[in-house]
């Protein structure tokens, strides 16, 4: 009986850690160079699993096949996207994108789409010349997104 009484605090700690990692926060490691210069290969991010209100330019982690990919949201459901002459246009309005000058001309019709479908997002890596992203795999579903990353555990600091 004394053993059970002594084990209760440890059991509570284990439950809190498991629930936190499952539903709230979990570490994720960046793999590859598709997010250079913002994120680097091997960087350890803190993934906010509870954040389900995705906005333009959020950095998200999502499931793709057997992998977890890290990309930046560019387009939201119902929008049109076009990169022309190093500029981003959303719904035919120019939008400031600091990585647009690295992006080859592209429009949604290249994927046989008129608009980004409901419950999907158009994502790109920041290293646009070396990124398998929505230009190749198409828009990603909201259900495949694990959460947003705005804080780096290693090296320590915030993610732009």
DSSP file (Angstrom, degrees, kcal/mol; ACC not computed):
  #  RESIDUE AA STRUCTURE BP1 BP2  ACC     N-H-->O    O-->H-N    N-H-->O    O-->H-N    TCO  KAPPA ALPHA  PHI   PSI    X-CA   Y-CA   Z-CA
    1    1 A X     >        0   0    0      0, 0.0     4,-2.0     0, 0.0     5,-0.1   0.000 360.0 360.0 360.0 -38.7    0.0    0.0    0.0
    2    2 A X  H  >  +     0   0    0      1,-0.2     4,-2.3     2,-0.2     5,-0.2   0.868 360.0  57.0 -63.7 -36.9    2.9    2.4    0.8
    3    3 A X  H  > S+     0   0    0      2,-0.2     4,-1.7     1,-0.2    -1,-0.2   0.920 107.4  47.4 -59.9 -44.9    4.3    1.7   -2.6
    4    4 A X  H  > S+     0   0    0      1,-0.2     4,-1.3     2,-0.2    -1,-0.2   0.907 110.6  52.2 -63.9 -42.6    1.1    2.8   -4.3
    5    5 A X  H  < S+     0   0    0     -4,-2.0     4,-0.4     1,-0.2     3,-0.3   0.901 112.6  45.0 -61.4 -41.3    1.0    6.0   -2.2
    6    6 A X  H  < S+     0   0    0     -4,-2.3     4,-0.4     1,-0.2     3,-0.3   0.780 111.6  53.7 -72.3 -27.8    4.6    6.8   -3.1
    7    7 A X  H  X S+     0   0    0     -4,-1.7     4,-2.4    -5,-0.2     3,-0.3   0.700  85.8  83.6 -81.6 -20.1    4.0    6.1   -6.8
    8    8 A X  H  X S+     0   0    0     -4,-1.3     4,-2.5    -3,-0.3     5,-0.2   0.892  88.5  50.5 -55.7 -46.7    0.9    8.4   -7.2
    9    9 A X  H  > S+     0   0    0     -4,-0.4     4,-2.2    -3,-0.3    -1,-0.2   0.899 112.8  47.7 -59.7 -37.8    2.9   11.6   -7.8
   10   10 A X  H  > S+     0   0    0     -4,-0.4     4,-2.4    -3,-0.3    -1,-0.2   0.890 110.5  51.0 -69.1 -38.7    5.0    9.9  -10.5
   11   11 A X  H  X S+     0   0    0     -4,-2.4     4,-2.4     2,-0.2    -2,-0.2   0.911 110.2  50.1 -63.8 -42.0    1.9    8.5  -12.2
   12   12 A X  H  X S+     0   0    0     -4,-2.5     4,-2.6    -5,-0.2    -2,-0.2   0.918 110.3  50.0 -62.4 -43.9    0.4   12.0  -12.2
   13   13 A X  H  X S+     0   0    0     -4,-2.2     4,-2.5     1,-0.2    -2,-0.2   0.922 111.0  49.2 -61.0 -44.4    3.5   13.5  -13.7
   14   14 A X  H  X S+     0   0    0     -4,-2.4     4,-2.6     2,-0.2     5,-0.2   0.920 111.6  48.8 -62.2 -44.0    3.6   10.8  -16.4
   15   15 A X  H  X S+     0   0    0     -4,-2.4     4,-2.6     2,-0.2     5,-0.2   0.922 111.8  49.0 -62.1 -44.5   -0.1   11.4  -17.2
   16   16 A X  H  X S+     0   0    0     -4,-2.6     4,-2.5     2,-0.2    -2,-0.2   0.917 112.8  47.7 -62.4 -43.7    0.4   15.2  -17.5
   17   17 A X  H  X S+     0   0    0     -4,-2.5     4,-2.6     2,-0.2     5,-0.2   0.929 113.3  47.4 -63.2 -46.1    3.5   14.8  -19.7
   18   18 A X  H  X S+     0   0    0     -4,-2.6     4,-2.0     1,-0.2    -2,-0.2   0.927 114.4  46.2 -63.1 -45.5    1.7   12.3  -22.0
   19   19 A X  H  X S+     0   0    0     -4,-2.6     4,-2.5    -5,-0.2     5,-0.5   0.898 112.5  51.1 -64.7 -40.0   -1.5   14.5  -22.3
   20   20 A X  H  X>S+     0   0    0     -4,-2.5     4,-2.2    -5,-0.2     5,-2.0   0.941 113.6  43.8 -62.2 -47.6    0.6   17.6  -22.9
   21   21 A X  H  <5S+     0   0    0     -4,-2.6    -1,-0.2     1,-0.2    -2,-0.2   0.832 117.3  47.0 -67.2 -31.6    2.6   16.0  -25.7
   22   22 A X  H  <5S+     0   0    0     -4,-2.0    -2,-0.2    -5,-0.2    -1,-0.2   0.890 131.1  11.5 -77.9 -40.0   -0.5   14.4  -27.2
   23   23 A X  H  <5S+     0   0    0     -4,-2.5    -3,-0.2    -5,-0.2    -2,-0.2   0.622 131.2  25.5-118.1 -16.7   -2.8   17.4  -27.2
   24   24 A X  T  <5S-     0   0    0     -4,-2.2    25,-2.2    -5,-0.5    26,-1.0   0.798 113.5  -0.6-118.2 -67.1   -0.9   20.7  -26.5
   25   25 A X  E   < +A   48   0A   0     -5,-2.0    -1,-0.3    23,-0.2     2,-0.3  -0.974  53.4 165.0-135.0 144.2    2.8   20.9  -27.2
   26   26 A X  E     -A   47   0A   0     21,-1.5    21,-3.0    -2,-0.4     2,-0.2  -0.979  35.6-110.8-153.8 147.8    5.4   18.6  -28.7
   27   27 A X  E     -A   46   0A   0     -2,-0.3     2,-0.3    19,-0.2    19,-0.2  -0.516  31.6-173.5 -77.9 149.9    8.9   19.0  -30.1
   28   28 A X  E     -A   45   0A   0     17,-2.2    17,-3.4    -2,-0.2     2,-0.4  -0.994  16.3-136.3-142.5 140.9    9.5   18.4  -33.8
   29   29 A X  E     -A   44   0A   0     -2,-0.3     2,-0.3    15,-0.2    15,-0.2  -0.829  18.5-125.7-102.3 132.9   12.8   18.4  -35.7
   30   30 A X        -     0   0    0     13,-2.9    12,-3.1    -2,-0.4     2,-0.5  -0.597  26.1-162.9 -73.6 131.4   13.2   20.2  -39.1
   31   31 A X        -     0   0    0     -2,-0.3     3,-0.3    10,-0.2    39,-0.2  -0.966  48.9  -1.6-122.3 117.4   14.5   17.8  -41.7
   32   32 A X  S    S-     0   0    0     -2,-0.5     3,-0.2     1,-0.1    10,-0.1  -0.434  83.8 -78.7 101.7-176.1   16.1   19.1  -44.9
   33   33 A X  S >  S+     0   0    0      1,-0.1     3,-1.5    -2,-0.1    -1,-0.1   0.218  86.1 109.4-112.5  13.0   16.7   22.5  -46.4
   34   34 A X  T 3  S+     0   0    0      1,-0.3    93,-2.6    -3,-0.3    -1,-0.1   0.684  84.7  45.4 -68.7 -15.7   13.3   23.5  -47.7
   35   35 A X  T >> S+     0   0    0     91,-0.2     4,-2.2    90,-0.2     3,-1.3   0.298  89.4 160.8-109.0   8.9   12.8   26.2  -45.1
   36   36 A X  T <4  +     0   0    0     -3,-1.5     4,-0.1     1,-0.3    -3,-0.0  -0.408  58.6  23.9 -57.5 141.8   16.3   27.7  -45.3
   37   37 A X  T 34 S+     0   0    0     90,-0.1    -1,-0.3     2,-0.0     3,-0.1  -0.951 127.8  45.9 -94.7   0.1   17.0   30.6  -44.3
   38   38 A X  T <4 S+     0   0    0     -3,-1.3     2,-0.3     1,-0.2    -2,-0.2   0.946 126.4  16.5 -72.2 -48.6   14.2   30.7  -41.7
   39   39 A X  S  < S-     0   0    0     -4,-2.2     2,-0.3   120,-0.1    -1,-0.2  -0.928  75.2-146.5-125.3 149.6   14.7   27.2  -40.3
   40   40 A X    >   -     0   0    0     -2,-0.3     3,-2.3    -4,-0.1   -10,-0.3  -0.825  33.8 -83.7-118.0 157.1   17.7   24.9  -40.7
   41   41 A X  T 3  S+     0   0    0     -2,-0.3   -10,-0.2     1,-0.3     3,-0.1  -0.318 116.7  19.1 -54.7 128.6   18.1   21.2  -40.9
   42   42 A X  T 3  S+     0   0    0    -12,-3.1    -1,-0.3     1,-0.3   -11,-0.1   0.343  85.8 145.7  90.5  -6.1   18.1   19.7  -37.4
   43   43 A X    <   -     0   0    0     -3,-2.3   -13,-2.9   -13,-0.1     2,-0.6  -0.415  45.8-133.9 -66.2 140.3   16.5   22.7  -35.7
   44   44 A X  E     -AB  29 154A   0    110,-2.7   109,-2.6   -15,-0.2   110,-1.7  -0.873  26.2-171.3-102.2 117.0   14.2   21.7  -32.9
   45   45 A X  E     -AB  28 152A   0    -17,-3.4   -17,-2.2    -2,-0.6     2,-0.7  -0.708  25.0-125.6-107.0 156.6   10.8   23.4  -32.9
   46   46 A X  E     -AB  27 151A   0    105,-2.8   104,-0.7    -2,-0.3   105,-0.6  -0.915  27.9-149.8-100.5 114.7    8.0   23.5  -30.4
   47   47 A X  E     -AB  26 149A   0    -21,-3.0   -21,-1.5    -2,-0.7     2,-1.0  -0.746   3.0-147.9 -91.0 123.5    4.8   22.5  -32.2
   48   48 A X  E >   +AB  25 148A   0    100,-3.4   100,-1.5    -2,-0.5     3,-0.7  -0.787  18.2 178.9 -91.0  99.9    1.5   24.0  -30.9
   49   49 A X  T 3  S+     0   0    0    -25,-2.2    -1,-0.2    -2,-1.0   -25,-0.2   0.759  75.8  61.0 -73.1 -25.7   -1.0   21.2  -31.5
   50   50 A X  T 3  S+     0   0    0    -26,-1.0     2,-0.9    -3,-0.1    -1,-0.2   0.668  80.2  95.5 -76.9 -16.6   -3.9   23.2  -30.0
   51   51 A X    <   +     0   0    0     -3,-0.7    97,-0.1   -27,-0.2    -3,-0.1  -0.660  37.2 153.7 -82.7 104.6   -3.6   26.0  -32.5
   52   52 A X        +     0   0    0     -2,-0.9     2,-1.0     1,-0.1    -1,-0.2   0.289  44.4  95.2-114.3   7.0   -6.1   25.2  -35.3
   53   53 A X        -     0   0    0      2,-0.0     2,-0.3     0, 0.0    -1,-0.1  -0.751  64.2-165.1 -99.6  86.5   -6.7   28.8  -36.5
   54   54 A X        -     0   0    0     -2,-1.0     2,-0.3     4,-0.0    -2,-0.1  -0.529   7.6-174.3 -82.2 136.1   -4.3   28.9  -39.4
   55   55 A X    >   -     0   0    0     -2,-0.3     3,-2.1     1,-0.1    18,-0.3  -0.835  37.7 -74.5-124.7 161.9   -3.4   32.2  -41.0
   56   56 A X  T 3  S+     0   0    0     -2,-0.3    18,-0.2     1,-0.3     3,-0.1  -0.303 117.5  16.9 -56.2 135.1   -1.3   33.3  -44.0
   57   57 A X  T 3  S+     0   0    0     16,-3.6    -1,-0.3     1,-0.3    17,-0.1   0.386  87.4 141.0  78.6   1.8    2.4   32.9  -43.4
   58   58 A X    <   -     0   0    0     -3,-2.1    15,-2.9    15,-0.1     2,-0.6  -0.456  54.2-125.8 -63.5 144.9    2.1   30.6  -40.3
   59   59 A X  E     -C   72   0A   0     90,-0.4    90,-2.6    13,-0.2     2,-0.3  -0.869  37.5-175.6 -93.2 123.9    4.7   27.9  -40.2
   60   60 A X  E     -CD  71 148A   0     11,-2.8    11,-2.2    -2,-0.6     2,-0.5  -0.848  25.0-142.8-122.9 156.3    2.9   24.5  -40.0
   61   61 A X  E     +CD  70 147A   0     86,-2.0    85,-3.1    -2,-0.3    86,-1.0  -0.976  31.2 172.4-114.5 129.9    3.8   20.9  -39.6
   62   62 A X  E     -CD  69 145A   0      7,-2.3     7,-2.9    -2,-0.5     2,-0.4  -0.951  34.4-104.9-140.0 159.1    1.7   18.4  -41.5
   63   63 A X  E     +C   68   0A   0     81,-2.5     2,-0.3    -2,-0.3     5,-0.2  -0.666  33.8 172.5 -83.4 132.3    1.6   14.7  -42.4
   64   64 A X  E >   -C   67   0A   0      3,-2.8     3,-2.1    -2,-0.4     2,-0.2  -0.876  65.5 -51.2-140.1 106.6    2.6   13.8  -45.9
   65   65 A X  T 3  S-     0   0    0     -2,-0.3    -1,-0.0     1,-0.3     0, 0.0  -0.503 121.2 -23.3  63.4-129.3    2.8   10.0  -46.5
   66   66 A X  T 3  S+     0   0    0     -2,-0.2    -1,-0.3    -3,-0.1     2,-0.2   0.317 126.6  83.0 -92.8   7.5    5.1    8.7  -43.8
   67   67 A X  E <   -C   64   0A   0     -3,-2.1    -3,-2.8     2,-0.0     2,-0.5  -0.673  69.5-135.7-111.9 162.8    6.7   12.0  -43.2
   68   68 A X  E     -C   63   0A   0     -2,-0.2     2,-0.3    -5,-0.2    -5,-0.2  -0.989  28.2-161.6-113.0 123.7    6.1   15.2  -41.3
   69   69 A X  E     -C   62   0A   0     -7,-2.9    -7,-2.3    -2,-0.5     2,-0.5  -0.803  10.8-146.8-108.7 149.4    6.8   18.3  -43.4
   70   70 A X  E     +C   61   0A   0     -2,-0.3     2,-0.3    -9,-0.2    -9,-0.2  -0.970  35.7 145.8-115.2 120.6    7.4   21.9  -42.3
   71   71 A X  E     -C   60   0A   0    -11,-2.2   -11,-2.8    -2,-0.5     2,-0.4  -0.880  45.2-105.5-145.1 174.1    6.2   24.6  -44.6
   72   72 A X  E     -CE  59 124A   0     52,-3.0    52,-2.5    -2,-0.3     2,-0.4  -0.905  31.9-121.0-108.5 133.2    4.7   28.1  -44.6
   73   73 A X  E     + E   0 123A   0    -15,-2.9   -16,-3.6    -2,-0.4    50,-0.2  -0.590  39.1 162.1 -72.2 127.6    1.0   28.8  -45.4
   74   74 A X  E     +     0   0A   0     48,-3.4     2,-0.4    -2,-0.4    49,-0.2   0.728  60.4  37.9-110.4 -44.8    0.6   31.1  -48.4
   75   75 A X  E     - E   0 122A   0     47,-1.9    47,-2.2   -20,-0.1    -1,-0.3  -0.902  65.5-151.1-120.4 143.6   -3.0   30.6  -49.5
   76   76 A X    >   -     0   0    0     -2,-0.4     3,-1.9    45,-0.2    40,-0.3  -0.623  43.8 -69.7-104.3 162.9   -6.2   30.0  -47.6
   77   77 A X  T 3  S+     0   0    0      1,-0.2    40,-0.2    -2,-0.2    41,-0.2  -0.223 119.4  18.8 -53.7 136.2   -9.3   28.1  -48.7
   78   78 A X  T 3  S+     0   0    0     38,-3.4    -1,-0.2     1,-0.3     2,-0.2   0.376  99.8 117.7  86.6  -3.9  -11.3   29.9  -51.4
   79   79 A X    <   -     0   0    0     -3,-1.9    37,-2.5    38,-0.1     2,-0.4  -0.543  58.8-131.8 -95.3 160.1   -8.4   32.1  -52.6
   80   80 A X        -     0   0    0     35,-0.2    11,-1.5    -2,-0.2     2,-0.4  -0.853  21.9-158.2-103.6 149.2   -6.5   32.3  -55.9
   81   81 A X  E     +G   90   0B   0     -2,-0.4    27,-1.6     9,-0.2     2,-0.3  -0.982  16.6 164.9-129.2 137.2   -2.7   32.3  -55.9
   82   82 A X  E     -GH  89 107B   0      7,-1.9     7,-3.1    -2,-0.4     2,-0.5  -0.946  20.7-159.5-151.8 134.8   -0.3   33.5  -58.5
   83   83 A X  E     +GH  88 106B   0     23,-3.5    23,-2.0    -2,-0.3     2,-0.4  -0.968  24.1 170.1-108.0 124.6    3.4   34.3  -58.5
   84   84 A X  E >   -G   87   0B   0      3,-2.4     3,-1.0    -2,-0.5    20,-0.1  -0.980  63.1 -15.2-141.2 124.1    4.3   36.6  -61.3
   85   85 A X  T 3  S-     0   0    0     -2,-0.4     3,-0.1     1,-0.3    -1,-0.1   0.875 128.7 -49.5  53.0  43.1    7.7   38.4  -61.9
   86   86 A X  T 3  S+     0   0    0     17,-0.4     2,-0.3     1,-0.2    -1,-0.3   0.706 117.0 110.5  73.7  19.7    8.8   37.8  -58.3
   87   87 A X  E <   -G   84   0B   0     -3,-1.0    -3,-2.4    13,-0.1     2,-0.4  -0.960  62.4-131.5-128.3 146.2    5.5   39.0  -56.7
   88   88 A X  E     -GI  83  95B   0      7,-0.7     7,-2.7    -2,-0.3     2,-0.5  -0.825  20.0-170.6 -96.8 131.8    2.7   37.2  -54.9
   89   89 A X  E     -GI  82  94B   0     -7,-3.1    -7,-1.9    -2,-0.4     2,-0.5  -0.989   3.8-173.4-123.1 125.5   -0.9   37.9  -55.9
   90   90 A X  E >  S-GI  81  93B   0      3,-2.8     3,-1.7    -2,-0.5    -9,-0.2  -0.981  81.6 -10.7-118.8 123.1   -3.8   36.6  -53.9
   91   91 A X  T 3  S-     0   0    0    -11,-1.5    -1,-0.2    -2,-0.5   -10,-0.1   0.895 130.5 -58.7  52.2  42.0   -7.2   37.1  -55.4
   92   92 A X  T 3  S+     0   0    0      1,-0.2     2,-0.5    -3,-0.1    -1,-0.3   0.581 115.1 117.5  64.9  14.3   -5.5   39.4  -57.9
   93   93 A X  E <  S-I   90   0B   0     -3,-1.7    -3,-2.8     0, 0.0    -1,-0.2  -0.938  70.9-116.2-111.4 132.2   -4.1   41.7  -55.1
   94   94 A X  E     -I   89   0B   0     -2,-0.5     2,-0.4    -5,-0.2    -5,-0.2  -0.464  33.7-169.0 -66.9 132.2   -0.4   42.1  -54.6
   95   95 A X  E     -I   88   0B   0     -7,-2.7    -7,-0.7    -2,-0.2     2,-0.5  -0.980  26.8-112.4-125.6 135.9    0.7   40.7  -51.2
   96   96 A X        +     0   0    0     -2,-0.4     2,-0.4    -9,-0.1    -9,-0.1  -0.551  40.2 170.3 -71.5 120.3    4.1   41.3  -49.6
   97   97 A X    >   -     0   0    0     -2,-0.5     3,-2.1     1,-0.1     4,-0.4  -0.966  27.1-151.7-131.1 112.7    5.9   37.9  -49.4
   98   98 A X  T 3  S+     0   0    0     -2,-0.4     3,-0.2     1,-0.3    -1,-0.1   0.664  98.3  46.0 -62.3 -14.6    9.6   38.2  -48.4
   99   99 A X  T >  S+     0   0    0      1,-0.1     3,-1.6     2,-0.1    -1,-0.3   0.343  81.0 100.8-107.0   5.3   10.4   35.0  -50.3
  100  100 A X  G X  S+     0   0    0     -3,-2.1     3,-2.1     1,-0.3   -14,-0.2   0.843  73.7  62.8 -61.0 -35.1    8.5   35.9  -53.5
  101  101 A X  G 3  S+     0   0    0     -4,-0.4    -1,-0.3     1,-0.3    -2,-0.1   0.677 101.9  52.8 -66.8 -14.2   11.6   37.0  -55.4
  102  102 A X  G <  S+     0   0    0     -3,-1.6     2,-0.5   -16,-0.1    -1,-0.3   0.376  93.6  95.7 -94.4   2.3   12.9   33.4  -55.0
  103  103 A X    <   -     0   0    0     -3,-2.1   -17,-0.4    -4,-0.2     3,-0.1  -0.830  69.8-135.9-106.6 125.0    9.7   32.0  -56.5
  104  104 A X        -     0   0    0     -2,-0.5   -21,-0.1    24,-0.2    -2,-0.1  -0.350  48.4 -75.1 -67.7 155.6    9.3   31.0  -60.2
  105  105 A X        +     0   0    0    -23,-0.1     2,-0.3    -2,-0.0   -21,-0.2  -0.256  68.1 160.4 -53.6 135.4    6.1   32.1  -61.9
  106  106 A X  E     -H   83   0B   0    -23,-2.0   -23,-3.5    -3,-0.1     2,-0.3  -0.984  20.0-176.7-157.7 145.7    3.2   29.9  -60.8
  107  107 A X  E >   -H   82   0B   0     -2,-0.3     3,-2.3   -25,-0.2     4,-0.3  -0.981  40.4-110.3-143.7 157.8   -0.6   30.0  -60.7
  108  108 A X  G > >S+     0   0    0    -27,-1.6     3,-2.4    -2,-0.3     5,-1.5   0.803 112.5  69.8 -57.7 -30.8   -3.2   27.6  -59.4
  109  109 A X  G > 5S+     0   0    0      1,-0.3     3,-1.7     3,-0.2    -1,-0.3   0.744  84.1  71.4 -62.1 -20.0   -4.3   26.7  -62.9
  110  110 A X  G < 5S+     0   0    0     -3,-2.3    -1,-0.3     1,-0.3    -2,-0.2   0.748 103.5  42.5 -63.0 -22.2   -0.9   24.9  -63.2
  111  111 A X  G < 5S-     0   0    0     -3,-2.4    -1,-0.3    -4,-0.3    -2,-0.2   0.185 124.6-106.7-104.5  13.2   -2.5   22.4  -60.8
  112  112 A X  T < 5S+     0   0    0     -3,-1.7     2,-0.4     1,-0.2    -3,-0.2   0.861  81.5 127.4  61.0  37.5   -5.8   22.4  -62.7
  113  113 A X      < -     0   0    0     -5,-1.5    -1,-0.2     1,-0.1    -2,-0.2  -0.948  47.7-167.8-123.0 145.1   -7.4   24.5  -59.9
  114  114 A X  S    S+     0   0    0     -2,-0.4     2,-0.3     1,-0.4    -6,-0.2   0.824  81.6   2.3 -91.9 -42.8   -9.3   27.7  -60.0
  115  115 A X  S    S-     0   0    0    -35,-0.1     2,-0.4    -7,-0.1    -1,-0.4  -0.905  89.9 -85.8-136.6 164.7   -9.3   28.3  -56.2
  116  116 A X        -     0   0    0    -37,-2.5   -38,-3.4   -40,-0.3     4,-0.1  -0.621  58.9-113.1 -70.8 124.5   -7.8   26.6  -53.2
  117  117 A X    >   -     0   0    0     -2,-0.4     3,-1.4   -40,-0.2   -38,-0.1  -0.117  38.2 -81.9 -61.2 157.3  -10.4   24.0  -52.2
  118  118 A X  T 3  S+     0   0    0      1,-0.3    -1,-0.1   -41,-0.2     3,-0.1  -0.270 115.0  15.4 -56.6 141.5  -12.4   24.2  -48.9
  119  119 A X  T 3  S+     0   0    0      1,-0.2    23,-2.9    -3,-0.1    24,-0.4   0.719 108.7 102.0  62.4  24.8  -10.5   22.9  -45.9
  120  120 A X  E <   -J  141   0C   0     -3,-1.4     2,-0.3    21,-0.3    21,-0.2  -0.927  54.5-152.2-132.1 162.0   -7.2   23.0  -47.7
  121  121 A X  E     -J  140   0C   0     19,-2.5    19,-2.8    -2,-0.3     2,-0.6  -0.960  16.5-129.0-133.7 148.6   -4.2   25.3  -47.6
  122  122 A X  E     -E   75   0A   0    -47,-2.2   -48,-3.4    -2,-0.3   -47,-1.9  -0.890  35.6-174.5 -98.3 118.8   -1.5   26.2  -50.2
  123  123 A X  E     -E   73   0A   0     -2,-0.6    11,-2.5   -50,-0.2    12,-0.3  -0.884  10.3-176.6-120.4 146.4    1.9   25.8  -48.5
  124  124 A X  E     -E   72   0A   0    -52,-2.5   -52,-3.0    -2,-0.3     2,-0.2  -0.973  26.6-119.7-135.3 151.0    5.5   26.6  -49.7
  125  125 A X        -     0   0    0     -2,-0.3   -90,-0.2   -54,-0.2   -54,-0.1  -0.580  25.9-125.0 -79.3 154.7    8.9   26.2  -48.3
  126  126 A X  S    S+     0   0    0      1,-0.2     2,-1.5    -2,-0.2   -91,-0.2   0.785 107.4  66.7 -72.3 -26.7   10.9   29.4  -47.7
  127  127 A X  S >  S+     0   0    0    -93,-2.6     3,-2.5     1,-0.2    -1,-0.2  -0.641  73.5 179.7 -90.6  76.3   13.7   28.0  -49.9
  128  128 A X  G >  S+     0   0    0     -2,-1.5     3,-0.5     1,-0.3    -1,-0.2   0.681  71.9  58.3 -60.9 -22.8   11.5   28.0  -53.0
  129  129 A X  G 3  S+     0   0    0      1,-0.2    -1,-0.3    -3,-0.1   -95,-0.1   0.612 116.6  33.9 -82.1 -10.3   14.2   26.6  -55.3
  130  130 A X  G <  S+     0   0    0     -3,-2.5     2,-0.4   -96,-0.1    -1,-0.2  -0.414  93.0 107.9-141.2  61.0   14.5   23.5  -53.2
  131  131 A X    <   -     0   0    0     -3,-0.5     2,-0.9    -6,-0.1    -6,-0.1  -0.973  53.5-149.2-145.6 126.5   11.1   22.6  -51.7
  132  132 A X        +     0   0    0     -2,-0.4     2,-0.2     4,-0.1   -98,-0.0  -0.845  53.9 132.8 -88.6 106.9    8.6   19.9  -52.4
  133  133 A X  S >> S-     0   0    0     -2,-0.9     4,-3.1    -5,-0.1     3,-2.4  -0.511  71.5 -48.7-139.8-159.1    5.4   21.9  -51.5
  134  134 A X  H 3> S+     0   0    0    -11,-2.5     4,-1.1     1,-0.3   -10,-0.1   0.714 123.9  68.3 -61.4 -20.7    2.0   22.7  -52.8
  135  135 A X  H 34 S+     0   0    0    -12,-0.3    -1,-0.3     2,-0.1     4,-0.1   0.777 119.8  20.8 -65.9 -23.3    3.3   23.5  -56.3
  136  136 A X  H <4 S+     0   0    0     -3,-2.4    -2,-0.2     2,-0.2    -1,-0.1   0.785 135.8  33.1-109.0 -48.9    4.1   19.8  -56.5
  137  137 A X  H  < S-     0   0    0     -4,-3.1    -3,-0.2     1,-0.2    -2,-0.1   0.522 103.2-128.8 -92.1  -5.6    1.9   18.0  -54.0
  138  138 A X     <  -     0   0    0     -4,-1.1   -15,-0.2    -5,-0.5    -1,-0.2  -0.166  51.5 -26.5  83.2 176.9   -1.1   20.3  -54.3
  139  139 A X        -     0   0    0    -17,-0.1     2,-0.3    -5,-0.1   -17,-0.2  -0.267  67.4-127.7 -61.2 150.5   -3.0   22.0  -51.4
  140  140 A X  E     -J  121   0C   0    -19,-2.8   -19,-2.5     1,-0.0     2,-0.1  -0.773  21.3-111.4-103.3 148.2   -2.8   20.2  -48.1
  141  141 A X  E >   -J  120   0C   0     -2,-0.3     3,-1.0   -21,-0.2     4,-0.5  -0.456  16.1-127.3 -78.4 148.6   -5.9   19.3  -46.1
  142  142 A X  G >  S+     0   0    0    -23,-2.9     3,-1.2     1,-0.3    -1,-0.1   0.858 110.0  61.5 -59.0 -35.9   -6.6   21.0  -42.7
  143  143 A X  G 3  S+     0   0    0    -24,-0.4    -1,-0.3     1,-0.3   -23,-0.1   0.753  98.3  56.3 -64.8 -24.2   -6.9   17.5  -41.2
  144  144 A X  G <  S+     0   0    0     -3,-1.0   -81,-2.5   -82,-0.1     2,-0.4   0.607  84.0 100.9 -84.2 -10.8   -3.3   16.7  -42.1
  145  145 A X  E <   - D   0  62A   0     -3,-1.2   -83,-0.3    -4,-0.5     3,-0.1  -0.628  51.8-169.0 -80.0 126.7   -1.9   19.7  -40.2
  146  146 A X  E     -     0   0A   0    -85,-3.1     2,-0.3    -2,-0.4   -84,-0.2   0.712  55.8 -75.6 -85.4 -23.5   -0.5   18.8  -36.8
  147  147 A X  E     - D   0  61A   0    -86,-1.0   -86,-2.0   -97,-0.1    -1,-0.3  -0.947  53.1 -63.8 153.8-172.7   -0.2   22.4  -35.6
  148  148 A X  E     -BD  48  60A   0   -100,-1.5  -100,-3.4    -2,-0.3     2,-0.5  -0.772  30.5-148.6-110.2 154.1    1.9   25.6  -35.9
  149  149 A X  E     +B   47   0A   0    -90,-2.6   -90,-0.4    -2,-0.3  -102,-0.2  -0.977  33.4 146.6-124.2 119.0    5.5   26.3  -35.0
  150  150 A X  E     +     0   0A   0   -104,-0.7     9,-1.7    -2,-0.5     2,-0.4   0.271  60.9  62.0-130.8   8.4    6.5   29.7  -33.8
  151  151 A X  E     -BF  46 158A   0   -105,-0.6  -105,-2.8     7,-0.3     2,-0.5  -0.994  63.8-147.7-142.8 132.6    9.3   28.9  -31.3
  152  152 A X  E   > -BF  45 157A   0      5,-3.8     5,-1.9    -2,-0.4  -107,-0.3  -0.865   6.1-170.3 -99.7 124.8   12.6   27.1  -31.7
  153  153 A X  E   5S+     0   0A   0   -109,-2.6     2,-0.3    -2,-0.5     3,-0.3   0.825  76.5  54.3 -78.8 -33.6   13.9   25.1  -28.7
  154  154 A X  E   5S+B   44   0A   0   -110,-1.7  -110,-2.7     1,-0.5    -1,-0.3  -0.908 116.0  23.3-150.3 121.4   17.3   24.7  -30.3
  155  155 A X  T   5S-     0   0    0     -2,-0.3    -1,-0.5  -112,-0.2    -3,-0.1   0.627 113.9-118.4 -64.3 149.3   18.8   27.0  -31.2
  156  156 A X  T   5 +     0   0    0     -3,-0.3     2,-0.2    -2,-0.1    -3,-0.2  -0.309  66.6  69.5 -64.6 133.0   16.7   28.9  -28.6
  157  157 A X  E   <S-F  152   0A   0     -5,-1.9    -5,-3.8    -2,-0.1     2,-0.2  -0.827  78.5 -55.7 148.5 178.1   14.4   31.7  -29.9
  158  158 A X  E     -F  151   0A   0     -7,-0.2     2,-0.4    -2,-0.2    -7,-0.3  -0.522  44.3-125.6 -87.2 156.3   11.4   32.6  -31.9
  159  159 A X              0   0    0     -9,-1.7  -100,-0.1    -2,-0.2  -120,-0.1  -0.853 360.0 360.0-100.8 133.1   10.7   31.6  -35.5
  160  160 A X              0   0    0     -2,-0.4    -1,-0.1  -122,-0.2   -10,-0.1   0.471 360.0 360.0 -78.8 360.0   10.0   34.4  -38.0
